[in-house]
Amino acid sequence: SRGTSRTSQKPSSTRQERKLSMSGSEVKKPTLEVKSELNDIVKVATCNLNQWALSFDINLQNIMESIRIAKKMGCRFRTGPELEVPGYGCQDHFLEIDTFLHSWESLGKILTSGYTENILVDIGMPVLHKNVRYNCRVFCLNGKIVAIRPKIFLADDGNYRETRWFTPWTRHFTVEQHVLPVSISKITGQRSVPFGVVILALDDCTVTCETCEELFTPNSPHILLGLNGAEIIANGSGSHHQLRKLNTRLDLITSATSKCGGCYLYANQQGCDGDRLYYDGCAMISLNGSTVAQGTQFSVKDVEVVTAVVDLGDIRSYRASTASRGRQAAAAKSVPIVDVKFSLTGCTEEPTSETKLNILKPEEEIAYGPACWMWDYLRRSGGGGFFLPLSGGADSSSTAALVGSMCQLVVKAILEDKDDAVLKDVRRVVREEKYIPKNSQDLASRVFHTCYMGTKNSSKETRDRAKQLAKEIGAYHLDISIDIVVDSLVTLFTQITGKTPKFKIHGGTNAENLALQNIQARLRMVLSYLLAQLLPWVRGRQGFLLVLGSANVDEALRGYMTKYDCSSADLNPIGGICKNDLKRFLIWASKNLGYPSLASVVNATPTAELEPITKGYVQSDEVDMGMSYEELGIYGKLRKVIRCGPVSMFEKLRHIWKHLPITTVADKVRKFFFYYSINRHKMTVITPSYHAENYSPDDNRYDLRQFLYDASWKRQFDTIKRRVKELSERKSAL
């Protein structure tokens, strides 16, 4: 089956029905009528959909499947994710008229398919109204469009750039008439439909919506909508995963109905729809401050429908019991109402009971988020698997474990959930028409290729760890030495220049030492792409492999990587995750994913193994960087999340690091900003990384800063120097 459904159970309100007549955008004063029915039970549905930007046919198939499941479950209202028709991540394709054309084509197919018969459907798509682009919700029923609701508050920070593509609807309480495209008008028999923020007054209840970002704003629309009697409020969202972010979202959803009462349906995309973000689903239904249904956060399924049975009487009773809410409702500004001849009530099932929220630990989020992201990328790219340079260190071992987690999720969907769509994807990836994986190791043996690329500077410990981990996961593993290639390049350099570079422990300069390390790193990248292209051929298989990178977010922030080395890959599943979180993940994965060798990786000193190992010297990442991974995490949060420049970072850290002399704090801040700025250029070519951390330095669209800096930071560092002097003199005077 393509989709799954989840049902949960509990109660719902006193009905204040408002009717109004509308002439164009002119709204007459609504009149109130209270209805009381013996059966005020409704069943409603929301969903997680794995959409793909601009893949209109796949998106349409998922939408229609979610409606089909909702109807089969007995629901009479269904809501879906934000911009679900074209996919949320179309970005600048929203500037193209084609995107709007194809969105209307998809909606036309939904309207003519019979899927909207006897069910009110809330669909997300872009609409061009009066030649202005709007991010909209389109309500459909019985083959007709009931109303179009444009988004009021657009997301425009972090990874979001909605104001680049859409205009916010600022005429909040004005309803206009939207003239439908001729093709849609022929289908529905309607020339125009209401366009604006409205409440749908059905025969037995009231329904409305808000969209994604509007839930996060201080003055969310659901407040006024609830005060105007809207009993069921839907939210179609396009919210991406970020570690520890789900709590914030769930708190906002539950608090929305805790203060205002009502039934709140949250829908979201789930999956990689074409870039660095993974939309983490978690469709849910909240009632009067309690969660009555929750979908999965991470999944390899394309469609998941979440339903709940709600007693409207509970909503009405909950709201009517609060005097202060009644006074605010009586004084609230009126919201336009659209009359709809349709009923949601009549469900004979028991109301859904409250359910406990399922919130994953960060280690679990790391295990499943990037794994699902990689699976979407693999099956949609046409690739035949992954290739990973596996060094036996913490970072590449984390990436390997994530591929193992991906294989486990896919196999579970096939063998336990009997998901034919996932099996079809697997067969397409491995190029075997009748293949059914026996277990995750069986699948990994076909899609995961690892290689330990050792040199004379490598240790037996890392080589053994890489071999053992690959065996536990089931990967096709190679163990090779690349000294012959490295030596050949050094020999060529000597022939060209007459000079032979040396490592620093052999008397070489810093420039020589770095060059010799970079040769090894860059040759590994070249060899990785050669093996990724030809290993399927070597094994008698078809296709190509995607190369995986393994640089963490802290190293990217510091620039501790060689440009165009193994950090340059097709994908980097850990590029948005900090070192400390990766260590915690490795400990968790060693026990929960069945890869015990990861435990030994955690305790090993992080090292690039690019310099000769002697009795008195072993290369260390933190020594090379001049700062610890823990410090880098602090710098990253202060720089990006708290928005600190050098001076304000120093002022904050002198209070946080009271155990250090202020001169030391100042030196640390200067050192960080110096290395950050001279290495910023590396972010312009950094491998596309799974977005997971809120201080990611990804240059693509999340962390928009220049890459050519004045690395002296003269004004800033002079200010810090002056502050150190002032503080020292003040301390001496006490």
CORLINZI-V485569 format. One line per field, one symbol per residue. ss: DSSP state (~ for helix, > for strand, _ for the rest). phi: phi as a letter, one per 30 degrees, with the letter a starting at -180 (. if undefined). psi: psi as a letter, one per 40 degrees, with the letter a starting at -180 (. if undefined). A space follows every 50 residues. Layout:
# CORLINZI-V485569
ss=???
phi=???
psi=???
This chain:
# CORLINZI-V485569
ss=__>>>>>>>_____>>>>>__>>__>>___>>>>>_____>>>>>>>>>_ _____~~~~~~~~~~~~~~~~~____>>>________~~~~~~~~_~~~~ ~~~~~~~~~~~~_______>>>>>>>>>>__>>>>>>>>>>__>>>>>>> ___________~~~~__________>>>>__~~~~~~~___>>>>___>> >____>>>>>>_~~~~____~~~~~~~____>>>>>>__>_____~~~~~ ~~~~~~~~~~__>>>>>>>>>_______>>___>>>>__>>>>>______ __>>>>>>>>>~~~~~~~~~__~~~~~~~~~_____>>>_____>_____ ___________~~~~~~~~~~~~~~~~~~~~____>>>>____~~~~~~~ ~~~~~~~~~~~~~~~____~~~~~~~~~~~_________~~~~~~~~>>> >>>>_____~~~~~~~~~~~~~~__>>>>>>_~~~~~~~~~~~~~~~___ ___~~~___~~~~~~~~~~~~~~~~~~~~~~~~~~~~~_______>>>__ __~~~~~~____________>>______~~~~~~~~~~~~~~_____~~~ ~~___________>__>___~~~~~___~~~~~~~~~~~~~____~~~~~ ~~~~~~_____~~~~~~~~~~~~~~~~~_~~~~~~___>___________ _____________~~~~~~~~~~~~~~~~~~~~_
phi=.dbbbbbbblcaaddccccbcbbicdcdddccbccbcdcccbbbbbacbc dbeicddddddddddddddedddjdcbbbbddhdddjdddhddddcdedd edddeddedddcdidcdibdccbcadbcchibdbdbccdbahibcdabcd ddccdbbhdcbdddcbcddcceccccccddeedddddcicdbbdbldbcd cddbabbaabbheddddecdedddddddjdccbcbdbbccdbeideeddd dddddecddcijcccccadbkcckbdccdchieabcbhicdcabcddbac ddbbccbacbcddddddddddcddddddddcdddcebcdbdabcdjdcdd edddbddccddeddeddcdddddddedddcdidclbbbdcdicddddddd dddddedddddddddcdhddddddddddddibdcdbddaddddddccbbb bdcdbdcdcddddddddddedddjddccbbccedddddddddddddcibc dbdddcjdddddddddddeddddddddddddddcdedeciccjbcddccb cdddddddidaddicddcbdbbdcdcbdddddddddddddcccibddddd ddddddbdhccecbdcbbdbeddddiadddddddeddddcdcicdedddd ddddddcddcddddeddddddddddeddceedddbddecddbcdcecede adcdbdcccdddheddddddeddddddddddddd
psi=idiiihhiiaiaihhhhhiiihhbehhihiihhhihidgfhihiiaihhg ihhegdddddddddddddddddeeiehhiiihfddehdfdbeeeehdddd dddddddddddeeedehfhhhhhhiihhhffhhihihhhihfeihdihhi hdhihfibehfdeddihihegdfhhihhhiidddddddehdiihhahihh gideihiaiihcdddeidgidddddddeehdhhihhighiihhedddddd ddddddeddeiihhhhiiihaheeaeihhfbfiihihfeiheihaidhie idhhhhiihhhddddddddeehddddddddeihihihhhhgihdieheii ihiiihhhhiidddddddcddddddddddeeeieaihhhheeiddddddd ddddddddddddddddefhddddddddddefhdehhhdadddddddehhi hhgiaeeiiddddddddddddddeihhihiheddddddddddddddeeih iiideeeiiddddddddddddddddddddddddeddddefiiaiihhhif hiddddddfgihhfaeehadiheeeehiddddddddddddddefgdeddd ddeihhiefeihhidehhhhdddddeiidddddddddddddefhaddddd ddddddgdeiiddddddddddddddddeedddeeeihhihhdhefhehed edggiiehigedfddddddddddddddddddde.
